[in-house]
Amino acid sequence: MQEISNPEYELHIKEACAYLQEFLIEQPTIAIILGTGLGKVAELIHTFHEIPYQNIPHFPLSTVESHSGKLLYGTFGGKLVLAMKGRFHYYEGYGMRDITFPIRVFKSLGIEMLFVSNACGALNPAYKASDIMIIDDHINLLGGNPLIGQNLSAFGPRFPDMSRPYDSSLIDLTFKKAEALNIALHKGVYVAVSGPNLETRAEYKFLRIIGGDVVGMSTVPEVIVARHMNMRVAGFSIITDEGYHEDLGYVYLEDVIKAAEKAEPDLAKLIESVIAAV
């Protein structure tokens, strides 16, 4: 996909913002990206408007069957939010700027805080399917970076710091809320790979050796761009399969979605509780 120039890209951001601004009664400051099988969060949002991606100027379209492709505007945890019901992935053939286009739009609309969720495979043998992990750090093995190319200086610096991409105060708050709700919660490192194939036995072992606790195919591009713009970020992973077994079983998409659906009521309660407290 051919890259467009910065002025054209920034114009596209402005056009998408202008379209979405018509739906916003008041300015939200929180955005949520809902990953595979996390429809329960969407069900709990008191939605004022549900906007199909194809109606938003220059928005990419989700091609993954478990991602519906709608932007929700409403209240969640007593706060106004924008929620992406379906996201975009590198393996779909999109460029990094396409994947992260909604995050640039969110910032331009006044969003200050991003909650992002995903489904992932466990590398850490202490993790089991349907467990929840809050992301403390990540490793980018996607083979690309959304900040490559001419810097969008209106949004952030050429060399943004990534020493703490995930907000430590939000992590602490999440653990307090998880304890109050009696929800078990891990904290660990998310490794992002391009996919769409799942990992080989040797790859799972390698990713664990280099410090990964879970592996997935999303999240990191959006987080990099959010931090480029100094947005606060909290990331959540639902473990849907276990990649640490010596004798790996075949992983079916149906099983991945079932594992995510089992955990999603707890994740929905947890995110709602955190958002209510920020």
N, C-alpha and C positions, 0 to 999 in steps of 0.2 A: 504494500500500500504506500503510495507516494506521500511523503511528508509535505505539509503545507507550511507556508512562511509564518513567522511569528505574528505579523500584523493581521493576516487572514485568520489565524487561530484565535487571536484575541477578539477579533470581530465576531467569530462564531460563538465565543463565550458570551459576549454582550447580547447577541441575538437570542441565545437560549435563556439568558437571564431575563431579558425583556418579556419573553413569552411566559415564563414561570411567574414573574412578578404579578401578572394579572390574577393569579390564583391565591396569592398570599394576603390574607386578611391582616395578619401581623407578621413581623419578621421572626422566623425561627432561628435559633442559634445552635441547634443540635441536628446532626444527620446520622443516619444508620444505614449500613449496607448489610442486607440479609443474605446469607449464603445458603447452600444446599439444604433443603429440608427444614428451614427455619421459618416456615409460614405462620407459626403460632404467634410470633412477635407481631406480624402484620395484622393478625386477627384481633389483637389487643389494642391496636392503635385506633383511636376514635377519629375516623377519617373524614375530612372535609372535602378533599378532592383526590381522585385517583387518576393519574395522568399517564396514558400509554407512552412508552418511550418514542414510538414512531411519530407522535404528535409534537415532540419537543425538537426544535431546530437543531440539527447537527448531532443529536444523540445517537450513539451506536445502538444496535438492536441485539438482544441476547439470543444466541442460537442454541443454548443448552436446554434440554427438555425439562429439567427441574428448576429452571429460572423463568419466571413469568414475564418480566419486562414491564413493570409499572412503577411510577414514582408516586408515593403516598404523601399527602400533606395533612397533618392532623395533630392530635395531642396524645402523648404517651408518658406515663409517670407524672402527669400534671404539667408537662412542658410541650411547647410547640416543636414538632420535629418534621424533617423530611426523611423519608425512608425509601431506599432502593430495593424493590422486590425483584431481585435478579440483577446480576452484575456481569461484567465482561471479562474475558480471559485472553491471555496471550495465545493460547492454543487455538482459539477461534479464528486466528489470522489477523486480529486487530493490532495496530501499532500501539506502543506504550502511551502516546499522547491521546489516542482514542479511548483506551482503557480508563485513563485518569481524567478525561474531559469532565465527567460529572463533578469531580472533586474541585476542579477549578471553578465550575459554575456555582457550586455550593459556597465556596469562599466569597465569590462575588455577590452572593445573595445575603452574606452576613453570618454564615455558619462559622462557629468558633471551635466546635468539638465534634469529633468523628468517632462513632462506635462501629466497628467492623467485625463481622463474624464469618466463619468458614467451616467447612467439613474437612477433615484431615485424617491421615493414617498415623498411628502411633509408632514411634521409634523407641520410646522409653518403656521398658517392660513393666513399669509400675502403673502404666495407663491401660485402661480397658475400654472396649467399645462402649459408646454412649457416655463416657466421662467428659467433663468440661475442663478446659484449660484456658487461663488468661495468659495472653502473650506478653512476655517480659522483654523479648528481643527477637530479632530475626536474622536469617542468613539468606541473601539473595543469590540464587543459582538459576534464575530465569533465563540468563543470557542476554538481558537487556536492562535498560534503566530509563525511566520516563524523563529524566533531566538531561539526557544526552541531546546535543544540538545547542542552538543559540539559547541562552538563558532568558526566561521570561522575567526580566528584572522588576517588572511591576508587581510580581507576586512574591519574589524571594531572592536570596543571594545565589551567586554562581556555585559556591561550595557550602551547602548547608550542613550543619553538624548533625550527626546521627548517633551520638553516644547514648542517647536515651529516646528512641523513637516512640516508646509507649509511656504515657504519663504515669509517673510513680505514685502520685497522689490518687489517681483514679484506680490504680492497682490496689493500693492500701484500702481505699473505700470499698472496692469490690469484695475484698476478703472479709471485711467487717459485715457487709450485707449478706455474704454467703454464709457466714457463721450464724447470723441472726435467723436466716431462712433454713438453716440446717441443710445446706447444699454443699456437697463435696466439690472442691476446686483445686486444680493443679496450677502451677505457674511454671512456664518453660519457654523454650526457644522454638520458633516456627521456621522451617526451611521451605522456601518457595522454589519449585522447579516448574519447567514449562509444561510438562504433560504433552498430550492427553493420556498417554499410557501410564499405568501404574509402575511402580519401581520394581526392579529385579531384586533378588535376594542380596546380591553384592552391593547394589545401590543403597538398600535399606541399611546394611551394615556400615557402609561408608558414611552415610548421613548421620548415623548415630555416633560414629567415631569423631566426627568434626564438631559435635556439640548439639545436634538437633534432638528435640524431644518429639516433635511431630513434623509431618511433611504434607504440603498441599500445593495447589496450583494457582493461588490467587493472593490477594491481600497486600503483599509487599509494594506493588506499584502505587496503589492508592495511599498507603501509609507514607511512602517517600514523598509524594506530592503534597500530602497534608502537612507533613513536617517542613517541607520547603516553604510553605505558607504560614508556618508557626501555629497550626491548629493543634489542639490537644487531642490525643488519640488513645482509645482503649480497644484492644483486640481480643476476640474470643474464638476459641476453636472447639468444635465438637469432634471427639474421636469416633470415627465410623468403622475403622478396621485396624487390625494389629499387625504391623509389619516386622515385628521382632522375632517371630517364630522361625525356627530352623526349617521346618516343613510348612511353607506358606500354602494356605488354601486359596482357591480361586475366589476373587472378589467380584460380586455382582452389584450393579448399580442399585438394584432393588434393596439389597442388604444395607448398602451405604445410606440410602434414604430412610430405611426403617430405623437404623441406629441413630440417625440425626433426629428423627421424629420422637424417639424415646426420650432424648435429652432435652428437646426444645421447650417443653413446659417449664422446666427448671431454669433454663437459660433465659427464657422470656421474663420470668419472675425476677431473676437476678438483674438483668439489664434495666427493667422497669424500676426496681428499687434503687439502683445506682443513679439513674436519670432523675428520679424524684428528689434525690439528695444533693445533686450538684447545683 
